[in-house]
């Protein structure tokens, strides 16, 4: 799971461990290099949750733009006294500019949803994706241009050495004061201190987050005290359909690994050659009758 850390300490204390089947697309909770060195396969579950995450991402965008959670709280607290022109006023979504940071499967799925709102879609990614651009009418721009010109900035980036802290004070300062920042990628991509300061001083209109640099979020987290935030408990893929598919993938990867096959979703492919060079690490030797019986029942 995403909150379980697999590092050198765990690997040293678990010499019989041969596979880690992460039930998630991201695997920044796992030290992949250390796993490879120990002959441990690392698997994830790509390709089954991007539509659910994109739905949630666009829901966050709408919730922030139209202040939906805030309006719900006002009504429940008895704050709705009468209709007035300035009561709970938000901003339009249609025809605005959406800047997407990260244009993989989820970013592309978000862009498809933006088409239905006649949004102008910009994206930044380390790799230019020409075919995806043509499919959704998106434009590839620099990170600085995306920050400066977007009305909504959607972060859909994985966490790695290049993306950690990528969005900091400099990048946030470039954004419009009316901009809404959304993050459904990984929390540590955005500097939360810089984000908090910008929201507190109204240098950003609002933020919608489903991910954080430390999860679960402590109730004392300063962001929880701001009205111009929509904060969700990392539920991007939390639909019955997606979670079932993720679980099935994780089990299939696990069974493949312990029965001597190469899992379809193997992250550290180089581990195969490592295992072959170390005769004391032979995956088929792990297979016992209970495991074979489990495989038969699952299939």
Phi and psi restraints in degrees (value plus and minus 20) as a CYANA .aco file:
   2 UNK   PHI     -83.6   -43.6
   2 UNK   PSI     -46.6    -6.6
   3 UNK   PHI    -110.1   -70.1
   3 UNK   PSI     -19.9    20.1
   4 UNK   PHI    -116.5   -76.5
   4 UNK   PSI     103.8   143.8
   5 UNK   PHI    -111.5   -71.5
   5 UNK   PSI     109.1   149.1
   6 UNK   PHI    -134.7   -94.7
   6 UNK   PSI      85.3   125.3
   7 UNK   PHI    -151.9  -111.9
   7 UNK   PSI    -193.0  -153.0
   8 UNK   PHI     -78.5   -38.5
   8 UNK   PSI     -60.1   -20.1
   9 UNK   PHI     -81.1   -41.1
   9 UNK   PSI     -67.4   -27.4
  10 UNK   PHI     -84.7   -44.7
  10 UNK   PSI     -60.7   -20.7
  11 UNK   PHI     -84.3   -44.3
  11 UNK   PSI     -60.3   -20.3
  12 UNK   PHI     -86.6   -46.6
  12 UNK   PSI     -51.9   -11.9
  13 UNK   PHI    -107.7   -67.7
  13 UNK   PSI     -20.3    19.7
  14 UNK   PHI    -152.1  -112.1
  14 UNK   PSI      48.6    88.6
  15 UNK   PHI     -84.2   -44.2
  15 UNK   PSI     -40.0     0.0
  16 UNK   PHI    -111.1   -71.1
  16 UNK   PSI     -22.7    17.3
  17 UNK   PHI     -85.2   -45.2
  17 UNK   PSI     111.2   151.2
  18 UNK   PHI    -144.9  -104.9
  18 UNK   PSI     -36.1     3.9
  19 UNK   PHI    -172.9  -132.9
  19 UNK   PSI     120.5   160.5
  20 UNK   PHI    -139.1   -99.1
  20 UNK   PSI      92.6   132.6
  21 UNK   PHI    -123.3   -83.3
  21 UNK   PSI      74.0   114.0
  22 UNK   PHI     -96.2   -56.2
  22 UNK   PSI     108.1   148.1
  23 UNK   PHI    -110.1   -70.1
  23 UNK   PSI      48.2    88.2
  24 UNK   PHI    -192.1  -152.1
  24 UNK   PSI     143.1   183.1
  25 UNK   PHI     -99.5   -59.5
  25 UNK   PSI     -67.1   -27.1
  26 UNK   PHI     -94.1   -54.1
  26 UNK   PSI     135.0   175.0
  27 UNK   PHI    -163.9  -123.9
  27 UNK   PSI      14.4    54.4
  28 UNK   PHI     -91.7   -51.7
  28 UNK   PSI     -27.0    13.0
  29 UNK   PHI    -102.6   -62.6
  29 UNK   PSI     -22.8    17.2
  30 UNK   PHI    -137.5   -97.5
  30 UNK   PSI     112.5   152.5
  31 UNK   PHI    -102.7   -62.7
  31 UNK   PSI      72.4   112.4
  32 UNK   PHI     -84.2   -44.2
  32 UNK   PSI     -61.3   -21.3
  33 UNK   PHI     -81.8   -41.8
  33 UNK   PSI     -60.9   -20.9
  34 UNK   PHI     -86.1   -46.1
  34 UNK   PSI     -60.1   -20.1
  35 UNK   PHI     -81.3   -41.3
  35 UNK   PSI     -63.5   -23.5
  36 UNK   PHI     -81.4   -41.4
  36 UNK   PSI     -63.9   -23.9
  37 UNK   PHI     -81.9   -41.9
  37 UNK   PSI     -49.4    -9.4
  38 UNK   PHI    -114.0   -74.0
  38 UNK   PSI     -16.3    23.7
  39 UNK   PHI      54.1    94.1
  39 UNK   PSI       7.9    47.9
  40 UNK   PHI    -124.1   -84.1
  40 UNK   PSI     105.5   145.5
  41 UNK   PHI     -94.5   -54.5
  41 UNK   PSI     120.2   160.2
  42 UNK   PHI    -138.5   -98.5
  42 UNK   PSI     107.4   147.4
  43 UNK   PHI    -146.3  -106.3
  43 UNK   PSI     131.8   171.8
  44 UNK   PHI    -150.0  -110.0
  44 UNK   PSI    -190.6  -150.6
  45 UNK   PHI    -150.1  -110.1
  45 UNK   PSI      49.1    89.1
  46 UNK   PHI    -100.3   -60.3
  46 UNK   PSI     143.2   183.2
  47 UNK   PHI      61.6   101.6
  47 UNK   PSI     -13.0    27.0
  48 UNK   PHI    -146.7  -106.7
  48 UNK   PSI     -27.7    12.3
  49 UNK   PHI    -144.8  -104.8
  49 UNK   PSI     -20.6    19.4
  50 UNK   PHI     -83.0   -43.0
  50 UNK   PSI     -54.6   -14.6
  51 UNK   PHI     -88.6   -48.6
  51 UNK   PSI     -60.6   -20.6
  52 UNK   PHI     -84.8   -44.8
  52 UNK   PSI     -62.3   -22.3
  53 UNK   PHI     -85.0   -45.0
  53 UNK   PSI     -60.7   -20.7
  54 UNK   PHI     -85.3   -45.3
  54 UNK   PSI     -58.2   -18.2
  55 UNK   PHI     -79.0   -39.0
  55 UNK   PSI     -67.9   -27.9
  56 UNK   PHI     -83.6   -43.6
  56 UNK   PSI     -61.2   -21.2
  57 UNK   PHI     -80.2   -40.2
  57 UNK   PSI     -65.1   -25.1
  58 UNK   PHI     -92.0   -52.0
  58 UNK   PSI     -49.8    -9.8
  59 UNK   PHI     -83.1   -43.1
  59 UNK   PSI     -60.3   -20.3
  60 UNK   PHI     -81.2   -41.2
  60 UNK   PSI     -63.0   -23.0
  61 UNK   PHI     -79.2   -39.2
  61 UNK   PSI     -68.3   -28.3
  62 UNK   PHI     -85.6   -45.6
  62 UNK   PSI     -59.6   -19.6
  63 UNK   PHI     -82.6   -42.6
  63 UNK   PSI     -60.2   -20.2
  64 UNK   PHI     -92.8   -52.8
  64 UNK   PSI     -63.9   -23.9
  65 UNK   PHI     -83.0   -43.0
  65 UNK   PSI     -61.2   -21.2
  66 UNK   PHI    -123.1   -83.1
  66 UNK   PSI     -11.4    28.6
  67 UNK   PHI      35.0    75.0
  67 UNK   PSI      20.1    60.1
  68 UNK   PHI     -83.3   -43.3
  68 UNK   PSI     -70.9   -30.9
  69 UNK   PHI     -82.9   -42.9
  69 UNK   PSI     -57.8   -17.8
  70 UNK   PHI     -83.7   -43.7
  70 UNK   PSI     -62.4   -22.4
  71 UNK   PHI     -83.8   -43.8
  71 UNK   PSI     -57.7   -17.7
  72 UNK   PHI     -82.3   -42.3
  72 UNK   PSI     -63.3   -23.3
  73 UNK   PHI     -84.7   -44.7
  73 UNK   PSI     -60.0   -20.0
  74 UNK   PHI     -81.9   -41.9
  74 UNK   PSI     -66.3   -26.3
  75 UNK   PHI     -81.6   -41.6
  75 UNK   PSI     -67.7   -27.7
  76 UNK   PHI     -84.2   -44.2
  76 UNK   PSI     -47.6    -7.6
  77 UNK   PHI    -108.0   -68.0
  77 UNK   PSI     -16.3    23.7
  78 UNK   PHI      60.4   100.4
  78 UNK   PSI       0.2    40.2
  79 UNK   PHI    -106.0   -66.0
  79 UNK   PSI     -23.9    16.1
  80 UNK   PHI    -111.0   -71.0
  80 UNK   PSI      80.7   120.7
  81 UNK   PHI    -120.6   -80.6
  81 UNK   PSI     -54.4   -14.4
  82 UNK   PHI    -187.8  -147.8
  82 UNK   PSI     141.0   181.0
  83 UNK   PHI     -94.7   -54.7
  83 UNK   PSI     120.5   160.5
  84 UNK   PHI    -171.2  -131.2
  84 UNK   PSI     132.9   172.9
  85 UNK   PHI     -78.7   -38.7
  85 UNK   PSI     -49.6    -9.6
  86 UNK   PHI    -122.7   -82.7
  86 UNK   PSI     -12.7    27.3
  87 UNK   PHI     -96.5   -56.5
  87 UNK   PSI     101.9   141.9
  88 UNK   PHI      32.3    72.3
  88 UNK   PSI      22.3    62.3
  89 UNK   PHI     -95.2   -55.2
  89 UNK   PSI     111.0   151.0
  90 UNK   PHI    -131.5   -91.5
  90 UNK   PSI    -169.2  -129.2
  91 UNK   PHI    -151.9  -111.9
  91 UNK   PSI     134.1   174.1
  92 UNK   PHI     -86.2   -46.2
  92 UNK   PSI     130.6   170.6
  93 UNK   PHI    -123.4   -83.4
  93 UNK   PSI     -60.7   -20.7
  94 UNK   PHI     -82.0   -42.0
  94 UNK   PSI     121.9   161.9
  95 UNK   PHI      48.2    88.2
  95 UNK   PSI     -12.5    27.5
  96 UNK   PHI    -107.7   -67.7
  96 UNK   PSI     154.0   194.0
  97 UNK   PHI    -121.6   -81.6
  97 UNK   PSI     103.8   143.8
  98 UNK   PHI    -127.0   -87.0
  98 UNK   PSI     102.3   142.3
  99 UNK   PHI    -124.3   -84.3
  99 UNK   PSI     101.3   141.3
 100 UNK   PHI    -128.1   -88.1
 100 UNK   PSI     102.2   142.2
 101 UNK   PHI    -117.0   -77.0
 101 UNK   PSI      84.5   124.5
 102 UNK   PHI      86.3   126.3
 102 UNK   PSI      92.8   132.8
 103 UNK   PHI    -141.5  -101.5
 103 UNK   PSI      27.5    67.5
 104 UNK   PHI    -104.6   -64.6
 104 UNK   PSI    -168.7  -128.7
 105 UNK   PHI     -81.4   -41.4
 105 UNK   PSI     -64.3   -24.3
 106 UNK   PHI     -90.8   -50.8
 106 UNK   PSI     -64.6   -24.6
 107 UNK   PHI     -78.0   -38.0
 107 UNK   PSI     -62.0   -22.0
 108 UNK   PHI     -85.6   -45.6
 108 UNK   PSI     -60.2   -20.2
 109 UNK   PHI     -84.8   -44.8
 109 UNK   PSI     -57.1   -17.1
 110 UNK   PHI     -84.7   -44.7
 110 UNK   PSI     -62.1   -22.1
 111 UNK   PHI     -81.4   -41.4
 111 UNK   PSI     -58.1   -18.1
 112 UNK   PHI     -82.4   -42.4
 112 UNK   PSI     -58.7   -18.7
 113 UNK   PHI     -88.1   -48.1
 113 UNK   PSI     -56.0   -16.0
 114 UNK   PHI     -83.9   -43.9
 114 UNK   PSI     -48.6    -8.6
 115 UNK   PHI     -78.9   -38.9
 115 UNK   PSI     -56.5   -16.5
 116 UNK   PHI     -87.4   -47.4
 116 UNK   PSI     -35.6     4.4
 117 UNK   PHI    -127.2   -87.2
 117 UNK   PSI      -6.3    33.7
 118 UNK   PHI      34.2    74.2
 118 UNK   PSI      17.7    57.7
 119 UNK   PHI    -103.9   -63.9
 119 UNK   PSI     130.5   170.5
 120 UNK   PHI    -106.8   -66.8
 120 UNK   PSI      98.0   138.0
 121 UNK   PHI    -125.3   -85.3
 121 UNK   PSI     102.1   142.1
 122 UNK   PHI    -130.8   -90.8
 122 UNK   PSI     135.0   175.0
 123 UNK   PHI    -167.6  -127.6
 123 UNK   PSI     133.0   173.0
 124 UNK   PHI    -146.2  -106.2
 124 UNK   PSI     112.5   152.5
 125 UNK   PHI    -174.4  -134.4
 125 UNK   PSI     132.8   172.8
 126 UNK   PHI     -86.4   -46.4
 126 UNK   PSI     -42.0    -2.0
 127 UNK   PHI    -136.2   -96.2
 127 UNK   PSI     109.2   149.2
 128 UNK   PHI     -99.5   -59.5
 128 UNK   PSI     112.7   152.7
 129 UNK   PHI    -134.5   -94.5
 129 UNK   PSI      66.9   106.9
 130 UNK   PHI     -82.1   -42.1
 130 UNK   PSI     -65.3   -25.3
 131 UNK   PHI     -83.6   -43.6
 131 UNK   PSI     -63.2   -23.2
 132 UNK   PHI     -83.1   -43.1
 132 UNK   PSI     -58.9   -18.9
 133 UNK   PHI     -76.8   -36.8
 133 UNK   PSI     -67.1   -27.1
 134 UNK   PHI     -85.6   -45.6
 134 UNK   PSI     -55.4   -15.4
 135 UNK   PHI     -87.0   -47.0
 135 UNK   PSI     -55.4   -15.4
 136 UNK   PHI    -139.9   -99.9
 136 UNK   PSI     -15.3    24.7
 137 UNK   PHI      48.4    88.4
 137 UNK   PSI      11.0    51.0
 138 UNK   PHI    -107.7   -67.7
 138 UNK   PSI     138.4   178.4
 139 UNK   PHI    -141.2  -101.2
 139 UNK   PSI     110.0   150.0
 140 UNK   PHI    -101.7   -61.7
 140 UNK   PSI     107.5   147.5
 141 UNK   PHI    -155.2  -115.2
 141 UNK   PSI     150.2   190.2
 142 UNK   PHI     -92.1   -52.1
 142 UNK   PSI     142.4   182.4
 143 UNK   PHI     -81.5   -41.5
 143 UNK   PSI     -60.6   -20.6
 144 UNK   PHI     -84.5   -44.5
 144 UNK   PSI     -62.6   -22.6
 145 UNK   PHI     -85.3   -45.3
 145 UNK   PSI     -59.6   -19.6
 146 UNK   PHI     -80.3   -40.3
 146 UNK   PSI     -64.8   -24.8
 147 UNK   PHI     -83.2   -43.2
 147 UNK   PSI     -60.7   -20.7
 148 UNK   PHI     -93.3   -53.3
 148 UNK   PSI     -53.4   -13.4
 149 UNK   PHI    -127.3   -87.3
 149 UNK   PSI     -30.3     9.7
 150 UNK   PHI    -102.6   -62.6
 150 UNK   PSI     123.4   163.4
 151 UNK   PHI    -106.8   -66.8
 151 UNK   PSI     -49.3    -9.3
 152 UNK   PHI    -152.6  -112.6
 152 UNK   PSI     110.0   150.0
 153 UNK   PHI    -133.5   -93.5
 153 UNK   PSI      99.6   139.6
 154 UNK   PHI    -130.5   -90.5
 154 UNK   PSI      98.4   138.4
 155 UNK   PHI    -113.6   -73.6
 155 UNK   PSI      98.9   138.9
 156 UNK   PHI    -149.9  -109.9
 156 UNK   PSI      19.7    59.7
 157 UNK   PHI    -118.9   -78.9
 157 UNK   PSI     124.9   164.9
 158 UNK   PHI     -93.8   -53.8
 158 UNK   PSI     145.9   185.9
 159 UNK   PHI    -118.4   -78.4
 159 UNK   PSI     104.2   144.2
 160 UNK   PHI    -172.0  -132.0
 160 UNK   PSI    -193.5  -153.5
 161 UNK   PHI     -82.2   -42.2
 161 UNK   PSI     -46.8    -6.8
 162 UNK   PHI    -106.5   -66.5
 162 UNK   PSI     -45.7    -5.7
 163 UNK   PHI    -121.9   -81.9
 163 UNK   PSI     -35.0     5.0
 164 UNK   PHI     -80.8   -40.8
 164 UNK   PSI     103.4   143.4
 165 UNK   PHI      49.0    89.0
 165 UNK   PSI      -2.2    37.8
 166 UNK   PHI     -80.1   -40.1
 166 UNK   PSI     -58.1   -18.1
 167 UNK   PHI    -120.9   -80.9
 167 UNK   PSI      80.6   120.6
 168 UNK   PHI    -140.7  -100.7
 168 UNK   PSI    -177.5  -137.5
 169 UNK   PHI     -80.0   -40.0
 169 UNK   PSI     -60.7   -20.7
 170 UNK   PHI     -80.3   -40.3
 170 UNK   PSI     -69.4   -29.4
 171 UNK   PHI     -88.4   -48.4
 171 UNK   PSI     -61.2   -21.2
 172 UNK   PHI     -85.6   -45.6
 172 UNK   PSI     -56.8   -16.8
 173 UNK   PHI     -83.2   -43.2
 173 UNK   PSI     -46.6    -6.6
 174 UNK   PHI     -92.5   -52.5
 174 UNK   PSI     -44.7    -4.7
 175 UNK   PHI     -92.9   -52.9
 175 UNK   PSI     133.3   173.3
 176 UNK   PHI     -82.3   -42.3
 176 UNK   PSI     129.5   169.5
 177 UNK   PHI     -84.2   -44.2
 177 UNK   PSI     -41.3    -1.3
 178 UNK   PHI    -112.0   -72.0
 178 UNK   PSI     -16.9    23.1
 179 UNK   PHI     -93.4   -53.4
 179 UNK   PSI     127.1   167.1
 180 UNK   PHI    -133.3   -93.3
 180 UNK   PSI     105.1   145.1
 181 UNK   PHI    -121.1   -81.1
 181 UNK   PSI     109.7   149.7
 182 UNK   PHI    -146.7  -106.7
 182 UNK   PSI     120.5   160.5
 183 UNK   PHI    -155.6  -115.6
 183 UNK   PSI      93.7   133.7
 184 UNK   PHI    -142.0  -102.0
 184 UNK   PSI      -7.6    32.4
 185 UNK   PHI    -109.8   -69.8
 185 UNK   PSI    -113.2   -73.2
 186 UNK   PHI    -158.7  -118.7
 186 UNK   PSI     119.3   159.3
 187 UNK   PHI     -78.8   -38.8
 187 UNK   PSI     -61.7   -21.7
 188 UNK   PHI     -92.8   -52.8
 188 UNK   PSI     -23.7    16.3
 189 UNK   PHI     -87.2   -47.2
 189 UNK   PSI     -50.1   -10.1
 190 UNK   PHI    -127.2   -87.2
 190 UNK   PSI     110.5   150.5
 191 UNK   PHI     -89.5   -49.5
 191 UNK   PSI      88.8   128.8
 192 UNK   PHI     -88.7   -48.7
 192 UNK   PSI     -47.9    -7.9
 193 UNK   PHI     -88.2   -48.2
 193 UNK   PSI     -63.4   -23.4
 194 UNK   PHI     -84.8   -44.8
 194 UNK   PSI     -59.3   -19.3
 195 UNK   PHI     -84.9   -44.9
 195 UNK   PSI     -64.8   -24.8
 196 UNK   PHI     -80.0   -40.0
 196 UNK   PSI     -66.1   -26.1
 197 UNK   PHI     -80.2   -40.2
 197 UNK   PSI     -62.5   -22.5
 198 UNK   PHI     -86.4   -46.4
 198 UNK   PSI     -58.1   -18.1
 199 UNK   PHI     -92.3   -52.3
 199 UNK   PSI     -59.4   -19.4
 200 UNK   PHI     -84.6   -44.6
 200 UNK   PSI     -58.9   -18.9
 201 UNK   PHI    -114.5   -74.5
 201 UNK   PSI     -11.8    28.2
 202 UNK   PHI      41.7    81.7
 202 UNK   PSI       9.9    49.9
 203 UNK   PHI    -100.7   -60.7
 203 UNK   PSI     -31.8     8.2
 204 UNK   PHI    -149.3  -109.3
 204 UNK   PSI     127.1   167.1
 205 UNK   PHI     -87.3   -47.3
 205 UNK   PSI     -69.1   -29.1
 206 UNK   PHI    -184.1  -144.1
 206 UNK   PSI     150.9   190.9
 207 UNK   PHI    -163.3  -123.3
 207 UNK   PSI     122.1   162.1
 208 UNK   PHI    -143.6  -103.6
 208 UNK   PSI     101.3   141.3
 209 UNK   PHI    -145.5  -105.5
 209 UNK   PSI     117.1   157.1
 210 UNK   PHI    -137.9   -97.9
 210 UNK   PSI     -24.6    15.4
 211 UNK   PHI    -156.6  -116.6
 211 UNK   PSI     134.5   174.5
 212 UNK   PHI    -164.8  -124.8
 212 UNK   PSI     139.1   179.1
 213 UNK   PHI     -94.4   -54.4
 213 UNK   PSI     -36.0     4.0
 214 UNK   PHI    -156.4  -116.4
 214 UNK   PSI     102.5   142.5
 215 UNK   PHI    -148.1  -108.1
 215 UNK   PSI     123.0   163.0
 216 UNK   PHI     -89.2   -49.2
 216 UNK   PSI     138.3   178.3
 217 UNK   PHI     -94.5   -54.5
 217 UNK   PSI     113.3   153.3
 218 UNK   PHI     -92.3   -52.3
 218 UNK   PSI     121.8   161.8
 219 UNK   PHI     -82.8   -42.8
 219 UNK   PSI     -38.4     1.6
 220 UNK   PHI    -104.3   -64.3
 220 UNK   PSI     -21.6    18.4
 221 UNK   PHI     -75.1   -35.1
 221 UNK   PSI     104.6   144.6
 222 UNK   PHI     -75.4   -35.4
 222 UNK   PSI     -52.0   -12.0
 223 UNK   PHI     -80.5   -40.5
 223 UNK   PSI     -46.9    -6.9
 224 UNK   PHI     -90.5   -50.5
 224 UNK   PSI     -35.3     4.7
 225 UNK   PHI    -112.1   -72.1
 225 UNK   PSI     -17.1    22.9
 226 UNK   PHI    -120.4   -80.4
 226 UNK   PSI     118.1   158.1
 227 UNK   PHI     -96.1   -56.1
 227 UNK   PSI     -43.9    -3.9
 228 UNK   PHI    -112.6   -72.6
 228 UNK   PSI      16.4    56.4
 229 UNK   PHI    -151.2  -111.2
 229 UNK   PSI     126.5   166.5
 230 UNK   PHI    -139.0   -99.0
 230 UNK   PSI      95.5   135.5
 231 UNK   PHI    -137.7   -97.7
 231 UNK   PSI     102.1   142.1
 232 UNK   PHI    -136.4   -96.4
 232 UNK   PSI     130.7   170.7
 233 UNK   PHI    -106.8   -66.8
 233 UNK   PSI      37.9    77.9
 234 UNK   PHI      30.5    70.5
 234 UNK   PSI      44.1    84.1
 235 UNK   PHI    -135.9   -95.9
 235 UNK   PSI       1.8    41.8
 236 UNK   PHI     -72.6   -32.6
 236 UNK   PSI     -62.7   -22.7
 237 UNK   PHI    -119.7   -79.7
 237 UNK   PSI      -7.5    32.5
 238 UNK   PHI    -102.2   -62.2
 238 UNK   PSI      47.9    87.9
 239 UNK   PHI    -140.8  -100.8
 239 UNK   PSI     134.9   174.9
 240 UNK   PHI     -77.8   -37.8
 240 UNK   PSI     -61.8   -21.8
 241 UNK   PHI     -85.9   -45.9
 241 UNK   PSI     -67.4   -27.4
 242 UNK   PHI     -86.8   -46.8
 242 UNK   PSI     -64.7   -24.7
 243 UNK   PHI     -86.1   -46.1
 243 UNK   PSI     -53.6   -13.6
 244 UNK   PHI     -85.0   -45.0
 244 UNK   PSI     -64.6   -24.6
 245 UNK   PHI     -84.9   -44.9
 245 UNK   PSI     -58.6   -18.6
 246 UNK   PHI     -83.3   -43.3
 246 UNK   PSI     -63.3   -23.3
 247 UNK   PHI     -84.4   -44.4
 247 UNK   PSI     -61.8   -21.8
 248 UNK   PHI     -83.4   -43.4
 248 UNK   PSI     -60.3   -20.3
 249 UNK   PHI     -84.4   -44.4
 249 UNK   PSI     -64.1   -24.1
 250 UNK   PHI     -81.4   -41.4
 250 UNK   PSI     -62.4   -22.4
 251 UNK   PHI     -86.4   -46.4
 251 UNK   PSI     -62.4   -22.4
 252 UNK   PHI     -82.3   -42.3
 252 UNK   PSI     -61.0   -21.0
 253 UNK   PHI     -83.0   -43.0
 253 UNK   PSI     -63.3   -23.3
 254 UNK   PHI     -82.4   -42.4
 254 UNK   PSI     -67.4   -27.4
 255 UNK   PHI     -84.2   -44.2
 255 UNK   PSI     -59.9   -19.9
 256 UNK   PHI     -80.8   -40.8
 256 UNK   PSI     -65.2   -25.2
 257 UNK   PHI     -84.1   -44.1
 257 UNK   PSI     -65.3   -25.3
 258 UNK   PHI     -99.1   -59.1
 258 UNK   PSI     -30.6     9.4
 259 UNK   PHI    -124.6   -84.6
 259 UNK   PSI      -6.2    33.8
 260 UNK   PHI      69.7   109.7
 260 UNK   PSI     -12.4    27.6
 261 UNK   PHI    -120.4   -80.4
 261 UNK   PSI     147.0   187.0
 262 UNK   PHI    -112.2   -72.2
 262 UNK   PSI      99.6   139.6
 263 UNK   PHI     -80.6   -40.6
 263 UNK   PSI     127.6   167.6
 264 UNK   PHI     -81.3   -41.3
 264 UNK   PSI     -52.7   -12.7
 265 UNK   PHI    -130.6   -90.6
 265 UNK   PSI      21.3    61.3
 266 UNK   PHI     -91.6   -51.6
 266 UNK   PSI     103.0   143.0
 267 UNK   PHI     -99.8   -59.8
 267 UNK   PSI     -70.4   -30.4
 268 UNK   PHI    -117.2   -77.2
 268 UNK   PSI      55.8    95.8
 269 UNK   PHI     -79.6   -39.6
 269 UNK   PSI     -45.8    -5.8
 270 UNK   PHI     -87.2   -47.2
 270 UNK   PSI     -33.9     6.1
 271 UNK   PHI     -86.7   -46.7
 271 UNK   PSI     -44.2    -4.2
 272 UNK   PHI     -81.5   -41.5
 272 UNK   PSI     -66.6   -26.6
 273 UNK   PHI     -88.2   -48.2
 273 UNK   PSI     -53.0   -13.0
 274 UNK   PHI     -82.9   -42.9
 274 UNK   PSI     -65.6   -25.6
 275 UNK   PHI     -82.7   -42.7
 275 UNK   PSI     -60.3   -20.3
 276 UNK   PHI     -83.4   -43.4
 276 UNK   PSI     -51.7   -11.7
 277 UNK   PHI     -99.6   -59.6
 277 UNK   PSI     -36.6     3.4
 278 UNK   PHI    -133.5   -93.5
 278 UNK   PSI      81.4   121.4
 279 UNK   PHI     -86.1   -46.1
 279 UNK   PSI     -36.8     3.2
 280 UNK   PHI    -103.7   -63.7
 280 UNK   PSI     -22.0    18.0
 281 UNK   PHI    -142.0  -102.0
 281 UNK   PSI      62.3   102.3
 282 UNK   PHI    -136.2   -96.2
 282 UNK   PSI      93.8   133.8
 283 UNK   PHI     -79.6   -39.6
 283 UNK   PSI     -63.5   -23.5
 284 UNK   PHI     -77.9   -37.9
 284 UNK   PSI     -47.0    -7.0
 285 UNK   PHI     -86.1   -46.1
 285 UNK   PSI     -35.2     4.8
 286 UNK   PHI     -99.4   -59.4
 286 UNK   PSI     -36.9     3.1
 287 UNK   PHI     -95.1   -55.1
 287 UNK   PSI     101.2   141.2
 288 UNK   PHI    -139.3   -99.3
 288 UNK   PSI     155.5   195.5
 289 UNK   PHI     -83.2   -43.2
 289 UNK   PSI     -60.6   -20.6
 290 UNK   PHI     -79.1   -39.1
 290 UNK   PSI     -57.3   -17.3
 291 UNK   PHI     -87.0   -47.0
 291 UNK   PSI     -62.6   -22.6
 292 UNK   PHI     -83.1   -43.1
 292 UNK   PSI     -58.8   -18.8
 293 UNK   PHI     -84.4   -44.4
 293 UNK   PSI     -60.2   -20.2
 294 UNK   PHI     -81.9   -41.9
 294 UNK   PSI     -63.5   -23.5
 295 UNK   PHI     -80.8   -40.8
 295 UNK   PSI     -63.1   -23.1
 296 UNK   PHI     -81.7   -41.7
 296 UNK   PSI     -61.5   -21.5
 297 UNK   PHI     -89.8   -49.8
 297 UNK   PSI     -57.6   -17.6
 298 UNK   PHI     -86.7   -46.7
 298 UNK   PSI     -61.3   -21.3
